[in-house]
Amino acid sequence: MINIVKKKNKISRDILSKIEWACCLNSIKLDNQMILEDYLRIIEHANLAYVEPHRAIIKNKLYLFFNEHDYFYVGDLRTKYLLSNLQEYITRH
């Protein structure tokens, strides 16, 4: 039987502050329900693990973030954008 262990992965303070900053500059009030922290899923007795991205819902769009990455994704993981451009992206879309 396959057993999957789920461990909470806290969002880094650096990413959280960048999200808050970008929302503040766009006059968007950020509440706790808009940011969902990810989980690390580990399959026991195997060398497999999956890190879910942190999710933020801003202006009805899904933004995906990973700790220690300089990129963010919108909707899915196909296209990445520089984290430094987050504020501009939110403004345009």
C-alpha positions as CSV (number, residue, x, y, z in Angstrom):
1,M,0.0,0.0,0.0
2,I,1.2,3.5,-0.9
3,N,1.3,5.9,2.0
4,I,1.7,9.6,1.3
5,V,2.9,11.9,4.1
6,K,1.8,15.5,4.0
7,K,4.0,18.2,5.7
8,K,3.1,21.9,5.8
9,N,5.7,24.1,4.2
10,K,5.7,27.7,5.5
11,I,5.9,30.5,2.9
12,S,9.2,32.4,3.2
13,R,9.0,35.8,4.7
14,D,10.8,37.2,1.6
15,I,8.1,36.0,-0.8
16,L,5.3,37.1,1.5
17,S,6.7,40.6,1.8
18,K,7.0,40.9,-2.0
19,I,3.4,39.8,-2.4
20,E,2.2,42.2,0.2
21,W,4.3,45.0,-1.3
22,A,2.9,44.4,-4.8
23,C,-0.6,44.3,-3.6
24,C,-0.1,47.5,-1.5
25,L,1.2,49.4,-4.5
26,N,-1.9,48.3,-6.5
27,S,-4.3,49.2,-3.6
28,I,-5.3,45.6,-3.1
29,K,-6.2,44.6,0.5
30,L,-4.5,41.3,1.2
31,D,-6.2,39.0,3.7
32,N,-5.2,35.6,5.0
33,Q,-7.7,33.7,2.8
34,M,-5.9,35.0,-0.3
35,I,-2.6,33.2,0.4
36,L,-2.5,29.4,0.8
37,E,0.7,27.7,1.9
38,D,1.9,24.6,0.2
39,Y,2.6,21.1,1.4
40,L,5.5,18.8,0.9
41,R,4.1,15.4,-0.1
42,I,6.4,12.4,0.4
43,I,5.7,8.8,-0.7
44,E,7.0,6.6,2.1
45,H,9.6,4.0,1.3
46,A,10.3,5.6,-2.1
47,N,12.5,8.3,-3.3
48,L,9.7,10.5,-4.5
49,A,8.5,13.8,-3.2
50,Y,6.4,16.6,-4.5
51,V,6.4,20.3,-3.4
52,E,3.2,22.1,-4.0
53,P,3.5,25.8,-4.9
54,H,2.3,28.4,-2.5
55,R,-0.9,29.9,-4.0
56,A,-2.2,33.5,-3.9
57,I,-5.4,34.7,-5.4
58,I,-5.1,38.3,-6.5
59,K,-7.8,40.0,-8.6
60,N,-9.4,36.6,-9.2
61,K,-6.2,35.2,-10.7
62,L,-4.1,32.3,-9.3
63,Y,-0.5,33.1,-8.7
64,L,2.0,30.3,-7.8
65,F,5.2,30.8,-5.8
66,F,8.0,28.5,-4.6
67,N,10.3,29.3,-1.7
68,E,13.9,30.2,-2.7
69,H,12.8,31.0,-6.3
70,D,13.0,34.3,-8.1
71,Y,10.0,33.5,-10.3
72,F,6.3,33.3,-10.0
73,Y,3.7,31.6,-12.2
74,V,0.1,32.5,-13.2
75,G,-2.6,29.8,-13.4
76,D,-0.2,26.9,-14.1
77,L,3.5,26.1,-14.2
78,R,4.0,26.6,-18.0
79,T,5.3,30.2,-18.0
80,K,7.4,31.9,-15.4
81,Y,7.8,35.6,-14.7
82,L,10.4,37.3,-12.6
83,L,9.3,38.0,-9.1
84,S,10.6,41.5,-9.4
85,N,7.9,42.1,-12.1
86,L,5.0,41.0,-9.8
87,Q,3.7,44.5,-9.2
88,E,3.8,45.4,-12.9
89,Y,2.0,42.1,-13.8
90,I,-0.8,42.7,-11.3
91,T,-1.2,46.3,-12.6
92,R,-1.5,45.1,-16.2
93,H,-3.8,42.2,-15.6
